[in-house]
Amino acid sequence: MAEIKDLGGQVVAVSVDPLAQSQSLAGQLKLAFPIVEDRDHAWGSAFGVFHLPGGMDMGPVDSHSIFVVDASGHIRWKELAPDTMHVPVDDVIGALKQA
């Protein structure tokens, strides 16, 4: 987190869960970044990760994804539907250095 901040970056999580639920989880996990609620899928739609095929008759869902967006709103790096929620920190740092 310190290196991301040193490079001018900011981490923000986006979830389709109700904000109170996300804030409770963030408190339990002692997360040091804000969580934004996206129950209407505006962010998911804007970033092209909503309406991906859902499994097990779930219908459309937002896919797990990670984006590095520069100050002017351009996507500098992304990873769509990672198999795990592991964040490839070296890739994120590299993208920030190029922004």
Rosetta blueprint (number, residue, H / E / L):
1 M L
2 A H
3 E H
4 I H
5 K H
6 D H
7 L L
8 G L
9 G L
10 Q L
11 V L
12 V L
13 A E
14 V E
15 S E
16 V L
17 D L
18 P L
19 L H
20 A H
21 Q H
22 S H
23 Q H
24 S H
25 L H
26 A H
27 G H
28 Q H
29 L H
30 K L
31 L L
32 A L
33 F L
34 P L
35 I E
36 V E
37 E E
38 D L
39 R L
40 D L
41 H L
42 A H
43 W H
44 G H
45 S H
46 A H
47 F L
48 G L
49 V L
50 F L
51 H L
52 L E
53 P L
54 G L
55 G L
56 M L
57 D L
58 M L
59 G L
60 P L
61 V E
62 D L
63 S L
64 H L
65 S E
66 I E
67 F E
68 V E
69 V E
70 D L
71 A L
72 S L
73 G L
74 H L
75 I E
76 R E
77 W E
78 K E
79 E E
80 L E
81 A L
82 P L
83 D L
84 T L
85 M L
86 H L
87 V L
88 P L
89 V H
90 D H
91 D H
92 V H
93 I H
94 G H
95 A H
96 L H
97 K H
98 Q H
99 A L
